Amino acid sequence: MTAVEIFSKPVRPGAIVALLLAVLTLSGCGINAIPTYEEQAKAAWSQVLNQYQRRADLIPNLIETVKGYAAQEKDVLTSVVDARAKATSVQIPSDVLTNPQAFETFQQNQSALTSALTRLLAVSEAYPDLKSNQNFLALQSQLEGTENRIAVARRDYIEAVRKYNTELKTIPGRWWASWFYPEAKPMQTFTIDAQSREVPKVNFD
């Protein structure tokens, strides 16, 4: 039987259905990757928000403790209060993960609060009584632990977004996105702010 004879035969509808089912079965492990990775990234983002909220909840007690020993550090105390207010009062839009401007605003507000807290903790060096206060030490320890949790949560989120975004850009993920998930958009990820990239200045004078 020649090739012409083989391809000239009519194809049964059942054979077409069987072929399509076979293709979908073989590729089934990839067709669900996009929604799976998307949900993983969203779950990781929730952890980021949880840890930032945990930090925000610690700040009022920290402020009151420091104020009791260093009320004259008004500018530093005010900067922390203002930074916390800005970081917690801004409404986070539902599309923050795919909205570059909204995500950048969120990151800037949290970075400003981190910077203000760093200055506040540095103030304690000038007040021995504050440094030895048990309440301050406990709050400082909790804050340090929370910062570590934030770092871990951010790392997990970055990795989850990397997998999701990579799936959208590579084959067969690009095909699945085009055919079945046209609404899927790349997610935003954290970047290192300019201040963190600066090389520390060492002065031996």
N, C-alpha and C positions, 0 to 999 in steps of 0.2 A: 504494500500500500504506500503510495507516494504521499509527500507532505501536502500536496494540493488536495488530494482526496481526503486526508485527515481533517484539514481546516475547512473543507467545503461542506462537511457534515453539519446538520443543524445541532445547536447546543440546547440541551434540555433546561428548562427553567430551574428544575431541582438541582442541576449541577452548578448553576450560577449561585444559587442560595448557599449550597454547600461550600463553594469556594469562598464566598464572602464570610461565612461563619468561620471558616478555617483561618482566614486572614485576621479577623477580629480576635479569634482565640489566641493566635500566635502573638498578637500585639497588645493583648489585654493588659499585660503587666505594665505597659507604658501609658495607656490611655488615662489611667487614674492618677498618674504622677503629679500633674499640675494641681488639681484640687487637694491632693494629699500634702504636697509641699506648701501650698498656700495656707492650709489650716495649721501646719506646724509653725510657719512663720508668724501667724496671728497669735498662736498660743505663746510663742516666745516673746512677742511684743507685750502681751498681757503681763508677763513676768517682769519685763522692764518697767512698766507702769506701776506694778505693785511695789517694786523696790524703791522707785522714786517717791511714791506716796509714803512708804515707811520712813524714808529720810525726812520728808516734809513734816511728818507727825512728831519727830524727835526735836525739831528745831525750837518750838515755843518753850519747852522746858530748859533747853540749852541756853536760850536767850535770857530767861529769868535767872538762871544760876550765875551766868557771867555778869549780869547786871548787878547782882548782889555784891560782887567783889570789884567790878570795874565799870561802874556806872558812867565814869568820865569818858569811856570809849564810845561815845554816843554815835560818831560817824560809822564806826564798824558795825555796831549793833543795828543801826538804821539800815545799813546796806544789806544786811542779812534778812531783815524783816521785809524790805522792799523786794529783794530778789525772790524770797519765798512766795510773796503775794503774787508776783508776776508769773512765777512758774506754776502756781496752783490755780490761779483765777482764769487763765486763758482757756477758753473752750477748745478742746481738741476735736477737729472735724472728723467725721466718720471715714473720710478718704485720706487721712493723714499718711498712711503707708505708701500711697501712690501719688501723693501731692508734694512735690519737691519744696515748695514755698512753706507749706504748713509744717512739714517735717523739719525744715531748717529753723523755723521759728521755735519749735519745741526744743530742738537741740541747743539753740542759743540761750534760751531761758534756763535750761538745766545747767548749762556750762557757767552761766553768770552766778547761779546759786552755789555751785561748787567752788567758784573763785571766792565768793563772799564768805563761805564757811571756812575756807583755808585761812583767810585773814583773821577770822574770829578765833580760830584755834591758836593762831600765832600770838594773839594778844595774851593768852594765858601764860606765856613764857615770862612776861613782865610782872606777874602777880603770883608769888609763891603760895599764898593762902588759897588762891583759886586752883592752882595746880594740884594741891593736896586735898581739895574738897572731894569727899567720897561721891557725892551726887554728880559733880562734874566729871570725875573719873569714869563713873558708870555710863554717863551719857556719851562721853568721848569714845569709850569702848564700843558702845552700841552703834555710834555713828561710823566708826571705822569698819565695824562688821557689815554695816549696811552698804558702805562704799564698795566693799569687796563683793557683796551680793549684786550690786549694780553692775560692776565690771563683768561678773560671770553672766548675768542676764543679757547684757549688751553683746557679749561674745557669742552666746547661744543664738541671739536674734540675728546677728550678722551672718553666722553660718547657715541658719535656716533660710535667710533671704538669698544668700549665695546659691544655694541649691535650687531654690524656686526660680530665680532670675536666669540661672544657667539652663534650666529646663525649658524656659520660654525661648531661649536663643539658639538652642541646639536641636538637631534632628534626632529622634522623631518628635520631640516636644513642640517644635515650631509647627509641625503639621497638626498635631492634636489641638494646639491653641487656635490655629486658623480655622479648623473644621468644627471643633466642639466648644472651645472656650474663647471666643473672640473678645469677650469683656475682660480677659485676664491682662493685667498691666504689670510691668516691673515694679518692684517695691523699692523704697528708699532705704538707705542704710546709714549708720553713723560714720562720721568723719572726725578726724582729729582737728580741733580748732587751732587757729594760728598761734595762740598763746602757748598751747601745749607743745607746739613744734619748735618753739624758740629754744636755743641752746642756753642753759643756765650760765649766768655770768659769775665767775669766781674772782673775788677781790682779796688779795693777800696783804693789802696795805694795813 
